[in-house]
Amino acid sequence: MAEPEVMEPVVAEPVMTGPEAAGAEVPEPEASRPAVTGPGSMSVETWVERLGGPDGPERYRRYTLGTLAFFAAAEAALWAFWIKTSDAGTLASALVATVGATHVGVQLLLSRAALRRYLGAGPRPVGLVALYVAVTVAMAAVGCALLAAGRIGERDLASYLIWLMMFYAGPPMLALPRRAGVALVGVVPTVALGAAVASGLSGELLGLAVGGFLLMVPFMATAMRVTGWSVRLIEELAKARATQARLAVAEERLRFGRDLHDVLGRNLAVVALKSELAVQLARRGREEAVAQMEEVQHIAQESQREIRAVVRGYRTADLLAELAGARSVLEAAGIDCRIENGPAARLPVPTQAALGWVVREGTTNMLRHAQGGSRCEVSVRATVSGWVALVMENDGAGTAPRHGTGSGLPGLRERLAEVDGTLTTERRPGGIFRLTARIPWETAE
């Protein structure tokens, strides 16, 4: 990902490899082809792949926190709408606005603290729960007092209490154990409904309030609980996937060691035996020593071929394993690494192998040449024009190219040639270096 040793100082045209070398006419990707699909064109499958990658749990947690903030903003908007449409008067409206703003703020704080507690990342926010209940009860009391004083009508109080209890129900269910949460969520609306009846709410509007309570309170409580459960589930799945990747690496190491033992163990024993025999025969001046050494030479050549076959199989790069390895190595070096797997798991083995080598070589070059690097981003995405693009971008790259005898780029181009791919490099201001590999999706299929 950092500047390869043979890199030129300017961006080169995409280098087509493979059939083009034999004279076949292969269309170069147009300028629009590298464009990665934008948010408007993302499918459900794409979102699932994004959340299933190494950065998926963090991304999903950010989405969830954004949803909690949206709920708080929605409550604030509803209270503003209620104040505007009711005839409570200036003083009463100011009181509702003050208590409502306090309720919104405490709700947002409690929701975030409750989510951290549910995920095991923070203490149980008992104090915030108590404050939240007190503010909710106070706000319900303000509404009932306004109805009893004739400042608002029954219809205003009905909508007021439905909205209040609807937004109240979620955070306690996430902050407390299930039974305690159910009890607290049930008690406060019941008390508020009793106070509303005592203040004069009756008839159809009372039935509307009861129906709204029965529908919205359980719905919001369940939705908040399910939200926390989904975040925890995705984090546990990510941990399981990381464990699976580590086990795959360990299994591959065991396989490689086993294959080396099987190939070299017997052959080295035979080489040692025959070379010892050849030494003894040579000391006696017998011609059979030459035949024995010829056999040793044959066994050594055969061992060399077998070792190459083993290494060739071992060196087949798996894209997901390479992405996990790159993240681990770079973070160990103090570099923040963000990865989007995208459709990586759905790509065929030849395509994964080619892109896996790009990840490996890019990671190696970054460690060698981007000494001041602090971040890198790796993404595998399907483009709107039918290509698979792997983009590696890092900071800390020098402004001048490094010339040397490295074989990184030629090796990558040879591997991409097998799947009709292209390789481009780009230097950007601020020491940013980008390495991009593209493979036709039709070839990947």
Secondary structure as UniProt FT lines:
FT   TURN            5..6
FT   STRAND          15..16
FT   HELIX           19..22
FT   TURN            31..34
FT   HELIX           39..41
FT   HELIX           44..51
FT   TURN            54..55
FT   HELIX           56..85
FT   HELIX           90..118
FT   TURN            119..120
FT   HELIX           126..148
FT   TURN            149..150
FT   HELIX           154..168
FT   HELIX           170..175
FT   HELIX           178..198
FT   TURN            199..200
FT   HELIX           203..283
FT   TURN            284..285
FT   HELIX           288..314
FT   HELIX           319..332
FT   TURN            333..334
FT   STRAND          336..340
FT   TURN            342..343
FT   HELIX           344..346
FT   HELIX           349..369
FT   TURN            371..372
FT   STRAND          375..383
FT   TURN            384..385
FT   STRAND          387..394
FT   HELIX           408..417
FT   TURN            418..420
FT   STRAND          422..428
FT   TURN            429..431
FT   STRAND          432..440
FT   HELIX           441..444
//
